[in-house]
Each structure stands twice: as structure tokens, then as C-alpha cells.
Amino acid sequence: QLHLTMSEKNELTKSLEMVQKELQEKESEMKKEISEYKDRLLQAEKEHQDALTEANRKNEAEIEACQDKMNSLEHFISSQKLEIEHLKSNKEELNNSLKEANQTLGELLKTKVR
């Protein structure tokens, strides 16, 4: 009986050691997988951050270009307004000169007719 019990104990001990070894192997494998997933996650986060940084850089450059264009257009509009005012003033002066010339012509024609 003792011999049988000792034999069973040895078998159970071997079985337990095999199960512990398998568990250790699985734990090691899982730790390796977790490490790989963490590395992949970090890489994905870095790529995502790089993409965001690049998108922000492009957006800022585009915004700056638009602001420059807007400033340029505002300057152009301002100069066009000044040009319009100048042309209106010239038109008014020319109209006044034309009226005076017509009046003078009219007076000359009247004196010539007399």
C-alpha cells in the first residue's frame, strides 16, 4: 500500500511539475505578446502624433498663406478705392471745365452772332 501511495505521489508530483512548466511557458509567451502589443501601440501612437503634427503644420501654413492673401486683397481694395475717388474727382473737374468751356463757347458764339 505504501509503495502504491508513493508511486501515485511521484506521478502526481511529475504531473504537477509538468503543469507548472506549461504555465510558466504560457506566462512567458503571454508576457512576450503583451510586450509586442505595447511596442506596436507605442509605434501607432507615435505615427498618429507625427501625422497630427504634420497636419497642424500644413494647416498653419495654409492659414498663414490665406491671411497673406487676404491682407494683399485688402491692400488692393484700399488702393482701388483711392483710385476711384481720384477718378471721381478728375471727372468732376473735367465736367466743370467742360461746363466752363461750353459757357465760354456759348458767349463767344453770341458775340460772334451780334
C-alpha positions as CSV (number, residue, x, y, z in Angstrom):
1,Q,0.0,0.0,0.0
2,L,2.8,2.4,0.9
3,H,4.6,1.6,-2.3
4,L,1.4,2.3,-4.3
5,T,0.8,5.5,-2.5
6,M,4.5,6.6,-3.0
7,S,4.2,5.7,-6.7
8,E,0.9,7.8,-7.0
9,K,2.7,10.7,-5.2
10,N,5.6,10.6,-7.6
11,E,3.2,10.6,-10.6
12,L,1.2,13.5,-9.1
13,T,4.5,15.4,-8.4
14,K,5.6,14.8,-12.0
15,S,2.2,15.9,-13.3
16,L,2.2,19.0,-11.1
17,E,5.7,19.9,-12.3
18,M,4.6,19.5,-16.0
19,V,1.5,21.7,-15.3
20,Q,3.8,24.3,-13.6
21,K,6.2,24.2,-16.5
22,E,3.4,24.6,-19.0
23,L,2.0,27.5,-17.0
24,Q,5.4,29.2,-16.9
25,E,5.8,28.7,-20.6
26,K,2.4,30.2,-21.3
27,E,3.1,33.1,-18.9
28,S,6.4,33.8,-20.7
29,E,4.6,33.6,-24.0
30,M,1.9,36.0,-22.9
31,K,4.4,38.4,-21.5
32,K,6.2,38.4,-24.8
33,E,2.9,39.0,-26.7
34,I,2.0,41.8,-24.3
35,S,5.4,43.4,-24.8
36,E,4.9,43.2,-28.6
37,Y,1.4,44.7,-28.4
38,K,2.8,47.5,-26.2
39,D,5.5,48.2,-28.8
40,R,3.0,48.2,-31.6
41,L,0.7,50.5,-29.6
42,L,3.6,52.9,-28.9
43,Q,4.6,52.9,-32.6
44,A,0.9,53.5,-33.7
45,E,0.7,56.4,-31.1
46,K,4.0,57.9,-32.5
47,E,2.7,57.6,-36.1
48,H,-0.6,59.2,-35.1
49,Q,1.2,62.0,-33.3
50,D,3.5,62.6,-36.2
51,A,0.5,62.7,-38.6
52,L,-1.2,65.2,-36.3
53,T,1.9,67.4,-36.1
54,E,2.3,67.3,-39.9
55,A,-1.4,68.1,-40.4
56,N,-1.2,71.0,-37.9
57,R,2.0,72.3,-39.7
58,K,0.2,72.2,-43.1
59,N,-2.9,73.9,-41.6
60,E,-0.9,76.7,-40.1
61,A,1.0,77.2,-43.3
62,E,-2.3,77.3,-45.2
63,I,-3.8,79.7,-42.7
64,E,-0.8,82.0,-43.0
65,A,-1.0,81.9,-46.8
66,C,-4.7,82.8,-46.6
67,Q,-4.0,85.6,-44.2
68,D,-1.3,87.0,-46.5
69,K,-3.6,86.7,-49.5
70,M,-6.4,88.5,-47.5
71,N,-4.0,91.3,-46.5
72,S,-2.9,91.6,-50.1
73,L,-6.5,91.8,-51.3
74,E,-7.4,94.3,-48.6
75,H,-4.5,96.5,-49.7
76,F,-5.6,96.1,-53.3
77,I,-9.2,97.1,-52.4
78,S,-7.9,100.1,-50.5
79,S,-5.8,101.3,-53.4
80,Q,-8.7,100.7,-55.8
81,K,-11.0,102.8,-53.6
82,L,-8.4,105.6,-53.6
83,E,-8.1,105.3,-57.4
84,I,-12.0,105.5,-57.7
85,E,-12.0,108.6,-55.5
86,H,-9.2,110.2,-57.6
87,L,-11.1,109.3,-60.8
88,K,-14.4,110.8,-59.4
89,S,-12.5,114.0,-58.5
90,N,-10.9,114.2,-62.0
91,K,-14.4,113.5,-63.6
92,E,-15.9,116.4,-61.6
93,E,-13.0,118.7,-62.5
94,L,-13.4,117.7,-66.2
95,N,-17.2,118.2,-66.0
96,N,-16.7,121.7,-64.5
97,S,-14.1,122.6,-67.1
98,L,-16.4,121.3,-69.8
99,K,-19.3,123.5,-68.5
100,E,-17.0,126.5,-68.4
101,A,-15.8,125.8,-71.9
102,N,-19.4,125.4,-73.1
103,Q,-20.4,128.6,-71.4
104,T,-17.4,130.4,-72.9
105,L,-18.2,128.9,-76.3
106,G,-21.8,130.0,-75.9
107,E,-20.7,133.5,-75.1
108,L,-18.3,133.6,-78.0
109,L,-21.0,132.4,-80.3
110,K,-23.3,135.1,-79.0
111,T,-20.8,137.8,-79.5
112,K,-19.9,136.4,-82.9
113,V,-23.6,136.4,-84.0
114,R,-24.0,140.0,-82.9
